[in-house]
Amino acid sequence: MGARRQGWFNFNRNGYASAVKRMFFFLCIFCSLICPAQQLELERVERLLSEMKTDSAAFLIERINPGSWQEIDRAKYHYLKGSVHFSRSFHDLAFAELIEARKIFLSLDAACKIALTDLLILEVLSHQPNSLVPSQPFLDEFIEASSSCGNPVDEAIAYSKLAVVYLKVDDGKNALLYFDKAINLANALHEESHAINWTFNKGVVHNTTLKQYDSALYYFKLTAPFYSKNQNYENLSYNYNNQAEAYKKLGDYKTAIEFYRKADSIPLRRFNLKTKRIYYENIAEAYGKMAKYDSAYAYLIKLIKVKDTINEVSQNVNMAKIKEQYDNERLRADTLELDAKRTQNRNIALGLGGGLFAVSSIGLLWFKNSKRKQRIIEQQREIEIRKAEKLLKEQELATIDAMVEGQEKERERLASELHDSVGATLAAARMQFEYLKNNRAHHEDRRDLYETTAALLEDAYAEIRAMAHAKNDGVIAKNGLLPAVQKLVKNASVSKNLRIDLNYFGLNERLENSLEITLFRIIQELVTNIIKHSGASEAMISLTQLEDSLSVIVEDNGIGFEFDPLNSQSGMGLNNIERRVEKIEGSMAVDSTPGKGTTILIDIPI
């Protein structure tokens, strides 16, 4: 490198100094015009990834064309695209993009960027079982660069990666040794999040390699409150799954099932498919240990569906091909580099003149067009803002119309019930009173008529009271949704033939009253369907509230049914529930098979 630089100065020292200055001046103008736009696009993708909005990040990055970008920006584009694929469990695609980013960083001699890419490649390989690509070369390069790239925590990360290497070969003693080194260094640097994650990994070592399940539970329960407090739902879900594994290995299958369900009830924004595969496989095994073969079979069916979506063998083969192609390209590049050095000095003078002319021309054109493009972008933004405001107004009007329509239908329903049920009972009581009134002189003692009339009035009172309970059931009162559902579960479980369990996460604050009422009506109708139609002995209701959504899962072990979403007559009245879900802009999925029970999943934005 030094010899080549010396030859450059000998060639250009006298005749080209002023030309070089002018060229760099125009290059600065050129970059100042095109760099902000592409940097803005990449920053938006990076922000969406940090917010776990992987689908939005994927949609945005697929629209980007980096063909004319500078090398450093193209490398960052491939790095971020690899991160998007990794978050969506497409590991072979992620590996291909990261290898492309690494090649560009290598050509730019960006050692720290290469180390950062190596770290993500190691993460991809660690999530791919039976990988055909060795991770050791990437780990060695990352460890070598971590001490010189200016970020002290990289050394701790390197220790943690070494610990993972020992864990994979069942060397629990050395795995704990290097996790402790990483934790001590992270604590010294006040990197609490890293320290907690590696403490959790110590629990994994005890749970897998060392078979010390009580120690594993100690570390899992030590780290779970941190994840809950900091709303790190992905790691909290993994924590619950590992606790369940420890309980299962200790033979406490009932507690294991409880923690598996807690883990499965938390929606995941990253690695959803592969994580669900692990959860379903673990739950099926636990049910099998408990001899609950129907439940085990149901989760095996779910497992098969997820495995069909993930083809790990194909991903491993693709990653191995990409690695082989990358190694061959590096070998060819080393061979061609010598030839390139011989011709570089000869071509540089011509390239400088042509490059200067091209850059100055392009810079002038960009300078003229940039303001016009900026005006077009601003106009498009204003149009989008107006469209969004119009859509919001239309949604507000639609919500008001739906509320009025719902209130009117509720009044009609109550009027119908009063007329058909209570009205008939009161009419019978009135006829008894008329008879007693007209025959007082002829019947001195008609105690049986009085008792019959009293019974009719008692029936009318009970019917009105039942309607009032069905109308409110605690939701319109001061307590809110969760106490009302708890009361509903308690009342429905009075019979010894049906037991309903309630699991909930979040729900620390009240929702908007009309939303609580609608949600309670939905759950109430689902429970009524279970009681009337399913023939189930066990049912479970799960309520999970996150920052921007609320998830409701209702499942039973009843007779199930053949659900056809195109047939309005199938599903035992589920169309009414689906219409209620649509009115609050939610979504509903039904999973039912005859003889295998029913699971209904509802997601509501809040």
C-alpha positions in Angstrom: 0.0 0.0 0.0 2.8 2.4 0.9 4.7 1.7 -2.3 1.7 2.3 -4.4 1.0 5.6 -2.6 4.7 6.7 -3.2 4.4 6.0 -7.0 1.3 8.2 -7.1 3.0 11.2 -5.6 6.0 10.8 -7.9 3.7 10.8 -10.9 1.5 13.8 -9.9 3.6 16.0 -7.7 4.2 18.8 -10.3 1.6 18.7 -13.0 -1.7 17.6 -11.3 -1.8 19.3 -7.9 -4.3 21.9 -8.9 -6.4 19.4 -10.8 -6.6 17.2 -7.7 -7.9 20.1 -5.6 -10.5 21.0 -8.2 -11.6 17.3 -8.4 -12.1 17.0 -4.6 -14.0 20.3 -4.6 -16.5 18.9 -7.1 -16.7 15.6 -5.3 -17.7 17.3 -2.1 -20.5 19.2 -4.0 -21.6 15.9 -5.6 -21.7 13.9 -2.3 -23.5 16.8 -0.5 -26.3 16.5 -3.0 -26.9 12.7 -3.1 -25.7 11.5 0.3 -28.5 13.0 2.5 -31.3 11.3 0.7 -29.8 7.8 0.8 -28.6 8.3 4.4 -32.2 9.3 5.3 -33.6 6.1 3.8 -31.0 3.9 5.6 -31.6 5.7 8.9 -35.4 5.0 8.6 -34.7 1.3 8.1 -32.3 1.3 11.0 -34.9 3.0 13.2 -37.7 0.6 12.2 -35.4 -2.3 13.1 -34.6 -0.8 16.5 -38.4 -0.5 17.1 -38.9 -4.2 16.2 -41.0 -3.2 13.2 -39.4 -5.8 10.9 -42.2 -6.0 8.3 -42.1 -2.2 7.8 -38.3 -2.3 7.6 -38.5 -5.1 5.0 -41.1 -3.2 2.9 -39.0 0.0 2.9 -35.6 -1.7 2.1 -37.0 -3.7 -0.8 -38.0 -0.3 -2.4 -34.4 1.0 -2.2 -32.1 0.8 -5.3 -28.5 1.2 -4.2 -27.0 0.8 -7.7 -25.5 4.3 -7.9 -24.5 4.7 -4.3 -21.0 5.0 -2.9 -19.4 1.8 -1.7 -19.7 2.6 2.0 -23.4 3.3 1.7 -23.9 0.1 -0.4 -22.2 -1.9 2.3 -24.5 -0.4 4.9 -27.5 -1.2 2.7 -26.5 -4.9 2.5 -25.8 -5.0 6.3 -29.2 -3.6 7.1 -30.9 -5.9 4.6 -29.2 -8.8 6.2 -30.4 -7.6 9.6 -34.0 -7.5 8.3 -33.8 -11.0 6.9 -32.3 -12.2 10.2 -35.1 -10.7 12.2 -37.6 -12.5 10.0 -35.9 -16.0 10.4 -34.7 -16.0 6.7 -31.2 -17.0 7.7 -29.8 -18.0 4.3 -30.9 -14.7 2.8 -29.4 -12.8 5.8 -26.1 -14.7 5.4 -25.9 -13.8 1.7 -26.5 -10.0 2.3 -24.0 -9.9 5.2 -21.3 -11.7 3.1 -21.9 -9.0 0.4 -21.5 -6.2 3.0 -18.4 -7.9 4.3 -16.8 -8.0 0.9 -17.4 -4.3 0.4 -16.1 -3.4 3.9 -13.0 -5.5 3.1 -12.3 -3.6 -0.1 -12.6 -0.4 1.9 -10.2 -1.7 4.6 -12.9 -0.9 7.2 -11.7 -3.2 10.0 -14.2 -2.1 12.6 -17.1 -2.4 10.1 -15.9 -5.9 9.3 -15.9 -6.8 13.0 -19.5 -5.5 13.3 -20.5 -7.6 10.3 -18.7 -10.7 11.7 -20.7 -10.3 15.0 -24.0 -10.4 13.2 -22.9 -13.3 11.0 -22.0 -15.2 14.3 -25.6 -14.4 15.5 -27.1 -15.9 12.3 -25.0 -19.0 12.5 -25.8 -19.5 16.2 -29.5 -19.5 15.3 -29.1 -22.1 12.6 -28.9 -25.7 13.9 -26.6 -28.1 12.1 -25.0 -25.3 10.1 -22.6 -26.4 7.4 -20.7 -23.1 7.7 -17.9 -23.0 10.4 -18.2 -20.0 12.7 -14.7 -20.1 14.1 -13.1 -17.9 11.3 -15.6 -15.1 11.9 -15.2 -15.4 15.7 -11.4 -15.1 15.4 -11.6 -12.0 13.3 -14.1 -10.4 15.6 -12.0 -11.1 18.7 -8.9 -9.7 17.0 -10.7 -6.5 16.0 -12.7 -6.0 19.2 -9.6 -4.7 21.2 -8.8 -2.0 18.6 -12.1 -0.6 17.4 -12.7 1.9 20.3 -15.8 0.2 21.9 -14.8 -1.3 25.3 -17.9 -3.5 25.5 -16.7 -5.4 22.3 -14.2 -7.2 24.5 -17.0 -8.5 26.7 -19.0 -9.5 23.7 -16.0 -11.5 22.5 -15.8 -13.3 25.8 -19.5 -14.2 25.5 -19.0 -15.5 22.0 -16.2 -17.7 23.3 -18.5 -19.0 26.0 -21.1 -19.9 23.3 -18.4 -21.9 21.5 -17.6 -23.9 24.6 -21.3 -24.4 25.3 -21.8 -25.9 21.8 -19.2 -28.5 22.6 -20.7 -29.3 26.0 -17.8 -27.7 27.9 -20.0 -26.1 30.6 -17.0 -25.3 32.9 -15.3 -23.0 30.4 -18.6 -21.7 29.1 -19.4 -20.4 32.7 -15.8 -19.1 33.0 -16.1 -16.9 29.9 -19.6 -15.8 30.7 -18.4 -14.6 34.1 -15.6 -12.7 32.4 -18.1 -11.0 30.1 -20.4 -10.2 33.0 -17.7 -8.7 35.2 -16.5 -6.5 32.3 -20.1 -5.4 31.5 -20.7 -4.5 35.1 -17.6 -2.5 35.2 -18.8 -0.6 32.1 -22.3 -0.2 33.5 -23.7 -2.2 30.6 -26.6 -3.7 32.6 -28.5 -5.1 29.7 -25.5 -7.1 28.5 -24.8 -8.3 32.0 -28.4 -9.5 32.5 -28.4 -11.4 29.1 -25.2 -13.2 29.9 -26.4 -14.0 33.4 -29.5 -15.6 31.8 -27.1 -17.6 29.5 -25.4 -19.0 32.6 -28.8 -20.4 33.5 -28.9 -22.0 30.0 -25.5 -23.7 30.7 -26.8 -25.1 33.9 -30.0 -26.2 32.2 -28.4 -28.0 29.2 -24.8 -29.0 29.6 -24.4 -29.3 33.4 -27.9 -30.6 34.1 -28.2 -28.5 37.3 -31.8 -27.5 37.0 -32.2 -25.8 40.4 -29.2 -23.6 39.6 -30.7 -22.9 36.2 -34.0 -21.8 37.8 -32.1 -19.5 40.1 -30.6 -17.6 37.2 -33.8 -17.6 35.1 -35.9 -16.1 38.0 -33.1 -13.6 38.8 -33.2 -12.1 35.3 -37.0 -12.3 34.5 -38.0 -9.2 36.5 -35.4 -7.1 34.5 -37.0 -8.2 31.2 -40.5 -7.5 32.5 -39.6 -4.1 33.9 -37.9 -3.0 30.7 -40.6 -4.4 28.5 -38.1 -6.7 26.8 -40.9 -9.1 25.8 -38.8 -11.3 23.5 -36.3 -12.2 26.2 -39.1 -12.5 28.8 -40.7 -15.1 26.5 -37.4 -17.0 26.1 -36.9 -16.8 29.9 -40.3 -18.4 30.6 -39.6 -21.2 28.0 -36.3 -22.0 29.7 -38.0 -22.1 33.2 -40.5 -24.5 31.7 -37.7 -26.7 30.4 -36.1 -26.8 33.9 -39.4 -27.7 35.5 -40.0 -30.4 32.9 -36.6 -32.0 33.5 -37.4 -31.9 37.3 -40.6 -33.8 36.6 -43.0 -31.0 37.5 -44.9 -31.1 34.2 -47.9 -29.0 35.4 -45.7 -26.0 36.3 -43.8 -26.6 33.1 -47.0 -26.3 31.0 -47.9 -23.0 32.9 -44.6 -21.4 31.9 -44.7 -22.8 28.3 -48.2 -21.1 27.9 -46.8 -17.9 29.4 -44.0 -17.9 26.9 -46.4 -18.7 24.0 -48.9 -16.0 25.0 -46.3 -13.2 24.5 -46.3 -12.0 20.8 -42.8 -12.1 19.2 -41.6 -9.5 16.7 -38.3 -11.3 15.9 -37.6 -14.9 15.1 -41.3 -15.7 15.5 -41.5 -18.9 13.3 -38.4 -20.6 14.7 -39.3 -19.7 18.3 -42.8 -21.0 17.9 -41.4 -24.3 16.5 -39.3 -24.7 19.7 -42.3 -23.8 22.0 -44.8 -26.2 20.3 -42.2 -29.0 20.4 -41.6 -28.5 24.1 -45.3 -28.2 25.0 -46.2 -31.4 23.0 -43.4 -33.3 24.8 -44.7 -32.0 28.2 -48.3 -33.1 27.5 -47.0 -36.4 26.4 -45.2 -36.9 29.7 -48.5 -36.1 31.4 -50.3 -38.7 29.2 -52.5 -35.9 27.8 -52.2 -37.2 24.3 -55.0 -35.1 22.7 -53.3 -31.9 23.8 -49.9 -33.3 22.8 -51.3 -34.2 19.3 -52.8 -30.7 18.9 -49.4 -29.0 19.5 -47.7 -31.5 17.2 -50.0 -30.4 14.4 -49.1 -26.8 15.1 -45.4 -27.8 15.1 -45.8 -29.5 11.7 -47.4 -26.4 10.2 -44.5 -24.2 11.4 -41.8 -26.7 10.2 -43.4 -26.7 6.8 -42.9 -22.9 6.7 -39.2 -23.2 7.8 -37.0 -25.3 5.6 -33.8 -25.3 7.6 -32.0 -27.9 5.5 -32.5 -25.7 2.4 -31.2 -22.7 4.3 -28.1 -24.5 5.5 -27.3 -25.7 1.9 -27.8 -22.2 0.6 -25.5 -20.7 3.3 -22.8 -23.3 2.5 -23.0 -22.4 -1.2 -22.7 -18.7 -0.4 -19.7 -19.3 1.8 -18.0 -21.4 -0.9 -18.7 -18.7 -3.5 -17.3 -16.1 -1.2 -14.1 -18.0 -0.5 -13.6 -18.5 -4.3 -14.2 -14.8 -5.0 -11.6 -13.8 -2.4 -9.0 -16.2 -4.0 -9.7 -14.7 -7.5 -9.5 -11.2 -6.0 -6.1 -11.9 -4.5 -4.9 -13.2 -7.9 -6.3 -10.2 -9.8 -5.0 -7.6 -7.4 -1.4 -7.9 -8.6 -2.6 -7.3 -12.2 -4.7 -4.3 -11.1 -1.7 -2.7 -9.4 0.4 -2.8 -12.6 -2.3 -1.0 -14.7 -3.6 1.4 -12.0 -0.9 4.1 -12.4 -1.2 4.0 -16.2 -4.9 4.6 -16.1 -5.1 7.0 -13.3 -4.2 10.1 -15.3 -6.9 9.4 -17.9 -9.3 8.5 -15.2 -8.7 11.7 -13.3 -9.4 13.9 -16.3 -12.5 12.0 -17.3 -13.7 11.7 -13.7 -13.3 15.4 -13.1 -15.3 16.3 -16.2 -18.0 13.7 -15.4 -18.3 14.6 -11.7 -18.5 18.4 -12.5 -21.2 17.8 -15.1 -23.2 15.5 -12.8 -22.8 17.9 -9.9 -24.2 20.8 -12.0 -27.2 18.7 -13.1 -27.8 17.5 -9.5 -27.6 21.1 -8.3 -30.2 22.2 -10.8 -32.6 19.3 -10.1 -32.2 18.9 -6.3 -34.5 21.8 -5.4 -37.1 20.6 -7.9 -37.0 17.1 -6.4 -37.2 18.6 -2.9 -40.3 20.6 -3.8 -41.9 17.4 -5.3 -41.1 15.4 -2.2 -42.6 18.2 0.0 -45.8 18.3 -2.1 -46.1 14.5 -1.9 -45.7 14.6 1.9 -48.4 17.3 2.1 -50.7 15.1 0.0 -50.0 12.1 2.2 -50.7 14.1 5.3 -54.0 15.3 3.9 -55.0 11.8 2.9 -54.1 10.5 6.4 -56.2 13.3 8.0 -59.1 12.5 5.7 -58.8 8.8 6.5 -58.8 9.5 10.3 -61.9 11.6 10.0 -63.7 8.9 8.0 -62.7 6.3 10.6 -64.0 8.5 13.4 -67.3 8.9 11.6 -67.5 5.2 11.0 -66.8 4.5 14.6 -69.6 6.9 15.7 -72.0 5.3 13.3 -71.1 1.8 14.5 -71.6 2.9 18.1 -75.0 4.4 17.4 -76.0 1.3 15.4 -74.8 -1.0 18.2 -76.7 1.0 20.9 -79.9 0.8 18.8 -79.5 -2.9 18.3 -78.9 -3.4 22.0 -82.2 -1.5 22.8 -84.1 -3.6 20.3 -82.6 -6.8 21.8 -83.6 -5.7 25.3 -87.1 -4.7 24.2 -87.5 -8.1 22.6 -86.3 -10.0 25.7 -88.6 -7.9 27.9 -91.6 -8.6 25.7 -91.0 -12.3 25.1 -89.8 -13.4 28.5 -90.7 -11.0 31.3 -93.8 -9.8 29.5 -95.2 -13.3 29.3 -94.5 -14.0 33.0 -96.1 -10.7 34.1 -99.1 -11.3 31.9 -99.7 -14.7 33.6 -99.5 -13.0 37.0 -102.0 -10.3 36.0 -104.5 -13.0 34.9 -104.1 -14.6 38.4 -104.8 -11.3 40.1 -107.9 -10.7 37.9 -109.3 -14.1 38.7 -108.8 -13.5 42.5 -110.4 -10.1 42.2 -113.5 -11.3 40.3 -114.1 -14.4 42.6 -113.5 -13.0 46.1 -117.1 -13.6 47.2 -117.1 -17.3 46.1 -113.6 -18.4 47.3 -112.7 -17.8 50.8 -109.4 -19.7 50.9 -107.4 -19.9 47.6 -103.9 -20.1 49.0 -102.7 -22.1 46.0 -103.6 -19.2 43.7 -101.6 -16.8 45.9 -98.6 -19.1 45.9 -98.8 -19.5 42.1 -98.9 -15.7 41.6 -96.0 -15.1 44.0 -94.0 -17.7 42.1 -94.7 -15.9 38.8 -93.6 -12.5 40.2 -90.4 -14.2 41.6 -89.7 -15.6 38.1 -90.2 -12.1 36.6 -87.8 -10.6 39.1 -85.2 -13.3 38.5 -85.4 -12.8 34.7 -85.0 -9.0 35.0 -82.1 -9.5 37.4 -80.4 -12.0 35.1 -80.8 -9.5 32.2 -79.1 -6.8 34.2 -76.2 -9.1 35.1 -75.8 -10.1 31.4 -75.9 -6.5 30.4 -73.2 -5.2 32.8 -71.4 -8.2 34.5 -68.9 -5.8 36.1 -67.6 -4.0 33.0 -69.8 -0.9 33.1 -69.2 -0.8 36.8 -66.0 0.7 38.3 -63.8 -2.4 38.3 -63.0 -2.8 34.6 -62.4 -5.6 32.1 -60.1 -7.9 34.0 -62.3 -8.2 37.2 -65.4 -8.8 35.0 -63.7 -11.6 33.1 -62.5 -13.1 36.4 -66.1 -13.1 37.6 -67.3 -14.6 34.3 -64.8 -17.4 34.6 -65.7 -18.0 38.3 -69.5 -18.2 37.4 -68.9 -20.4 34.4 -66.7 -22.8 36.4 -69.3 -23.5 39.1 -70.2 -26.8 37.3 -67.9 -29.7 38.0 -68.0 -30.6 34.3 -66.1 -27.6 33.1 -62.9 -25.8 34.4 -61.9 -22.5 32.9 -58.4 -21.1 33.6 -57.5 -17.4 33.1 -54.0 -16.2 32.3 -53.2 -12.5 31.8 -50.2 -10.3 31.2 -50.2 -6.5 31.4 -53.7 -5.0 31.9 -52.3 -2.6 34.6 -54.4 0.3 33.4 -58.1 0.7 32.4 -59.0 0.7 28.7 -61.5 3.0 27.1 -65.0 2.0 28.4 -66.6 1.2 25.1 -63.6 -1.0 24.1 -63.8 -2.8 27.5 -67.5 -3.5 27.0 -67.0 -4.8 23.4 -64.1 -7.0 24.5 -66.2 -8.4 27.4 -69.1 -9.1 25.1 -66.8 -11.0 22.8 -65.3 -13.1 25.6 -68.8 -13.7 27.1 -70.2 -15.0 23.8 -67.1 -17.3 23.3 -67.6 -18.7 26.8 -71.3 -19.2 26.1 -70.4 -21.1 22.9 -68.1 -23.4 24.9 -70.8 -24.1 27.6 -73.6 -24.7 25.0 -71.9 -26.4 22.1 -68.3 -27.7 22.8 -68.8 -30.4 25.4 -65.4 -29.4 26.8 -64.0 -30.3 30.2 -61.2 -27.7 30.2 -60.9 -24.2 28.7 -58.4 -21.4 28.9 -58.6 -17.7 28.4 -55.4 -15.7 27.9 -55.3 -11.8 27.9 -52.0 -10.1 26.9 -51.7 -6.3 26.8 -48.7 -4.7 25.1 -48.0 -1.0 24.4 -50.1 -0.9 21.2 -52.1 -4.1 21.1 -54.2 -6.5 23.2 -54.3 -10.2 22.4 -57.2 -12.6 23.4 -56.8 -16.3 23.1 -59.7 -18.6 24.0 -59.2 -22.4 23.6 -61.0 -25.6 24.7 -60.6 -29.3 24.5 -64.1 -29.9 23.2 -65.6 -31.6 20.2 -64.4 -28.9 17.7 -66.0 -28.3 14.3 -65.2 -28.0 10.6 -64.7 -24.2 10.2 -65.2 -22.8 6.7 -64.7 -18.9 6.6 -66.6 -18.7 3.3 -69.7 -20.4 4.8 -71.7 -18.0 7.0 -73.5 -21.0 8.7 -70.3 -22.6 10.1 -68.7 -21.8 13.3 -71.6 -21.7 15.8 -72.3 -17.9 15.6 -68.7 -16.8 15.1 -69.8 -14.4 12.4 -71.4 -12.2 15.1 -68.1 -12.2 17.1 -66.1 -11.5 13.9 -68.3 -8.4 13.1 -67.7 -7.1 16.6 -63.9 -7.6 16.2 -64.0 -5.8 12.9 -65.8 -2.8 14.4 -62.9 -2.2 16.8 -60.4 -2.7 13.9 -59.1 -6.0 15.2 -58.4 -9.4 13.6 -59.6 -12.9 14.4 -58.3 -16.3 13.5 -60.1 -19.7 14.2 -58.2 -23.0 14.5 -60.6 -25.9 15.0 -60.7 -29.6 14.0 -63.5 -32.0 14.8 -62.6 -34.0 17.9 -59.5 -31.8 18.6 -60.9 -28.7 20.3 -61.0 -25.1 19.2 -58.6 -22.2 19.5 -59.6 -18.6 18.7 -57.0 -15.8 18.5 -58.1 -12.1 18.5 -55.7 -9.1 18.2 -57.0 -5.7 19.0 -55.0 -2.4 18.4 -55.2 0.0 21.4 
